Amino acid sequence: MKILIVDDNADDRRLLKYIVERKKHEAIEAGDGLEGLKMARLHRPDLIISDALMPVMDGFQFLRKVKSDEPLRSIPFVFYSATYRADKDVDLALSLGAEAYIIKPKEPAELWEEVEIILQNRVKGKIITPELIKEDEEYLKRYREVVATKLEETIRELAEANSRLVESESFVKNILESVDEGIIVIDREYRIISSNKAYCRQNNTTCEEVLGRHCYEISHHIVAPCYETGENCATRNTFETGQPCEFMHIHHINGGEPIYVETKSYPLKDKEGNIIAVIEIVNNITEKKKLEDQLRQSQKMEAVGLLAGGIAHDFNNILTAIIGYGNLLLKRAKEDKEMTTYVDHILSSAERAANLTQSLLAFSRKQIINPRPVNVNDIIKKIERLLLRLIGEDIRFKTFLADSDLTVMADSGQIEQVLMNFATNARDAMPKGGVLTVETGLVEFDTKFISVHGYGEPGRYALISVSDSGTGMDEKTREKIFEPFFTTKELGKGTGLGLAMVYGIIRQHNGYVNVYSEPGQGTTFKIFLPMSKLSAEEAGPAEHAAPVGGTETVLLAEDNEEVRKLMRAVLEEFGYTVIEAADGEDAVNKFRENKDRIKLFLSDVIMPGKSGKEAYEEIIKLRPDIKTLFMSGYTADIIDRKGIITEGLDFISKPVSPNELLRRIRDVLDRQS
């Protein structure tokens, strides 16, 4: 049998066709009543199954046409529809000649049972022909009722769908407005057709001013697409390739300060897969880039520090030998003025080399410091006269010291060195004179301060501010000012380590240093040192007495042969008896043999095999009262790991001059146990 299926829903037609063909019948399809009428006249089907509500010609009109057509009126007609309004739909359908009105959805087996009954009645000639509506007026009245109902239902469904759509749009919009990344939709003419508030905030504008304008007008403040100027454009790339894209480039805030922006673009396609617009996500990564730059800078500076630390030990041993033998030579060449001049030059060069090494270690925060509770005002008062001599008479010097107690844990000598470096730079920046101002104060680091300035830990800090009225610096110079070996001075003047050393000293004190400067506006350095709860000690001037020898026996443990020979010569020159040991193990053995004679254990800290500290721990078991002085050219972090500093043991850093070594030895020997 032939069965005509009329339905505007292709999926429903496909399902019915499957059921019909599975029962070994032929299925004919039509998408609306008008097409169904044509197919009925062409194929004369044995049964028509039709939807009720369809475009062009609905099921009721189609049924009326079929039953009004003499050749077709005997064909059984069945409604299969989801449109149902109680009995009115069924009554109208039956009055127009339909055999049945089946409500969607229905199980295929149940649906076919009803269809089979109709087909069997057709075969047996038992088709019941209901009474047709004779008058058009009556038909139209009842049809209008059904259609009106269908319209009401459709309108209600559309209203509900629209409400859901509005809710969905509102939900999506809330999501877009909640994120802090700028989001815009760009059409093929590069006009912004939608944006969220974050994008408008990023560009200091309103959403009303953004819509309809070209994206490059808003982002770059230019009148032509940015890709025409060689800029990487993620949106253009997505339009051309259909693929998401990501680029980093520069935007401008109202034509002013540049900001670094990361843009990600995604294609927006229609049903056919054509790209109709691009969604662009714009993220301001200026702060992130600054942090990355700071990290790279920190890593670079750390690398220099590691290099300095790596060479410090060997270099300090070499300098110890040079300075030591130079001093011995100077002592014996007093009558030869020419020889004395040569030796002075040697010692002066060795001293500069030692200072260079110390500057590198200070920068890398690996020099050994001796922090004590000190008042920063006292440090400034102590060094004021020295600074006056350093800057010269044509520069006025002003100080404004805070009344409050500014006690910090610091090595006052190192802080003095920082202030002298600042004063030297200020003098060079004011060749025609000017004003140098030093101020102190108390600063509180809270979360707001840290957020604004990008550094610091919460707490109270003593502030030392050093300002000059000199030439100032541009931004490019400011960014490199604390880098080692960077200098603006002409070749041969300055090592470029002064401010690098300042940076290292302050950071080693757990403080922070910053610079504020503009060309022609002078420069201000600000130092922040964490406050201490301890009471400040008096910062008196360091006095160095002339070296004095002795007659005691000293056990000298040093693995560097040149340094060991030098120190033996110096000590014997001043009356001491020296017992040499090449390493820690040798030192313990020599001490066992001479423990009653030895008054001082003078030892390098790091030696092969048994270290100086390990040898000391064995020696004090043999003689708990033994005086000990450690020395080393290694960096502070390595010495600290050996426990020398933390345990309060006597220590002297290499390179060390003979006079300083003799003074320290005498100090340790003369000290009460």
Beta strands, then each sheet from edge to edge (+ up, - down):
strand 1: 2-6
strand 2: 26-30
strand 3: 47-50
strand 4: 77-81
strand 5: 100-103
strand 6: 182-187
strand 7: 192-195
strand 8: 245-252
strand 9: 258-269
strand 10: 275-284
strand 11: 372-375
strand 12: 395-400
strand 13: 407-410
strand 14: 434-445
strand 15: 459-468
strand 16: 512-517
strand 17: 523-530
strand 18: 553-557
strand 19: 577-581
strand 20: 598-604
strand 21: 627-632
strand 22: 651-653
sheet 1: 2+ 1+ 3+ 4+ 5+
sheet 2: 7+ 6- 10+ 9- 8+
sheet 3: 11+ 13-
sheet 4: 12+ 14+ 15- 17+ 16-
sheet 5: 19+ 18+ 20+ 21+ 22+
end
